[in-house]
Amino acid sequence: MGSITSRYQQIGNAVPVNMAYHVGKCLITMLTEKVDKNSMMYSRKIHKNQVKQLSIPGLNY
């Protein structure tokens, strides 16, 4: 297990920097702007599972 500091360091080392940046950017966008329910996209998979996807304004790919 280790100390609390080493545990935080292990978590930090496990998350790629670019991924953490983009997740943080999306979270900030979602927290500072209202998400319109009409902007949500819906899709169906082959096995009748519904998957709800959000169109996130902060993520422009």
N, C-alpha and C positions, 0 to 999 in steps of 0.2 A: 504494500500500500504506500508507505512513505508519508512524508509530511504534506500538509495542505498545499504548500508551495510547489512541491514536486508533482502533486496530482494536477494542479492547474497547468503546470508546464507540459505534462503528458497530454492533456487535452489540447493545449495550444499547438503542440507538435503534430497532433493527429489530423488537424484541419488545415488543408492547403490555404495559403494566403489569399490567392485570387478568389477561391470559393467563399472564404469568410468575408472578403470585401463585398462581393456581390450580394450575399445573403444579408449583410448589414445594410447595404444600400437599399435593397428591397424592403427590409423591415422599416427603415426610416421613412421611405416613401409611403408605405402602408399606414404608418402611425401618424404622419403629418397630413395626409390627404384622405378624404372620404372615398371609400371604394364603392362605386356604383354597382348595384346588383345586376343592372342591365349590361354591364361590361363583362360579366362572367361568360365564359365559353363552356359549352357542354359537348361531350363526345361520348359515343358508346363503343365499347370494345366488343370483340367477337363473342365472348362468353356472357353477354348480357350484363356485364358490370358497367355501371355508370361511373364515369370519371369526371369530376368537376375541376376545371382549370381556371385560374384567375389570370386575367390579362393585367400584368403589373406594369404601371407607367414607368417606374424607375429602371426597368430592365429592357434595354433597347438592343435587340440582336437581330 
